[in-house]
């Protein structure tokens, strides 16, 4: 099975050479942000928040109003744009609805990452936290079925993709979901039992956000690589 690339899309959307030069930037930035976040947790654990540097909130991986949140939102916005570009390259249009769905989901996730809309569901669903400490952040009650539904809907799309691309997308999604849902549930239980100021909770939150950033970074890189090969190397991308 093959997907023919539209000639007008190849010519008009973006300079592939510039995109190729950009590939290593997300990796470097992600590593730096995670390293700064880990260093912040070590510093606070050793010296507390009474120093001139306070709590170094701006480089924290947890919470809002910090560099990590802004960067994560930016990655999601970039993924939305790149998915839209991929939709323009599908001349046979079979995959276009899926690419546009991915673009829409990434855009909404970018907005949510900045505005923390999902946090509002914690109050609405707070009763679920009484059933299990792992549901303390009760928005996961909606997040889990939504994730499963999205995964099921995307199966035909993944089966039509080149196998290597599909595997890398699944791996990227797995990293993100492990951080966003699995670690979120674990962190909820830790917060209930040990408190939000405990080292265990802060470490768990750092791990959670690190996996989310790693997953989004990998997803962006997969899309960038696919666009480079699709728009820069001939008119067809063969699937296995």
Beta strands, then each sheet from edge to edge (+ up, - down):
strand 1: 2-4
strand 2: 236-238
sheet 1: 1+ 2-
end
